[in-house]
Amino acid sequence: DDDSFFHQTSLEVADGNGFVSAFDVFVFGERTPTADHPPLYVLLLAFIAWLGARTVDAQRMVGVCAGTLTVAVTGLIAYLVAGRRAALIAAGVCAVYPAFVAADGALMSETLFGTLVALSLLQALRQLERPTLSGMAVLGALVGLSALTRSEGLLLVPLLAIPALVG
């Protein structure tokens, strides 16, 4: 299960053991290096664990915070595109959409990925309004962080970054 992978691997990273297979540690007692998932979500959870939040529920709060940020950013995107009323509707729908709510409470990288995609889209829209070199650097960083969360984040290059660059 991915949630077990993220939780156990984050604890291993927080303890200084690196990215090792939690399954191999549990079953065989061996620390085998792993690259089953992109590293950013594990690193974020490891940081939280290093601070002392080592339980599953404590780490789930990361998803809750990321989901809350996604709701706010979705509202900002709708505000830029269609105004205040659309912003309230978009944020409201995002806040109660079952797939988002379920992901926020799970230890899965989808919640962080959703936040980074929303931030990337917001930044791409800002670049279309007022293009700057620093703005493109921020967009590039957000796209890079998205790809370090889930590999499909690389699709943001042709879908957002290139259009923002040439637009």
Phi, psi and omega in degrees: 000137182297321182297321176294320178302309184297316181295306184293319180294322178297323177293320177298317179295316180298329180275001177087013182268356179079189180278095180238155180289114179295328177298314180294325177294315183291314186276314187254348183073018181246145177261100181259127179303146180221151173221043183295329182224156173302155195274344193297315182296318177299317180296321178296313178295324178296321177297316178298318178295320179298327177286348178121350180273083188258355181275161177300315181296321178296320179287333176297333179297334175300315178296321179296316179295317179296319179296321177297318177296322178298319178300313181296316181292323176300318176298319178296319179298312180297324178297316179296323185275319190223003175102183188295314182299315178298324179297315180295319179294313182297316179295320179297315178296317179299322183291332184247002181296121188305319181295322179290318180297316180296318181293324182297327182271355180260157176272071183230152184285350183300324182294312177297320179299316178301319178297315181292325176294316179298317178295323178296316179296317177300315180293322177297319177296319177297323178294324178293327178286310182221089182290132175220157177294318179294326177295322177292325177296319177296316178299316178299320179294318179295319177295318178298316178296323176299316180293331177281352177263313177216138187297332179292354174299338176297337178294342178291340177297302180285335184274330182236309189292312181295313176301323178292326181289316183270345183284000000 
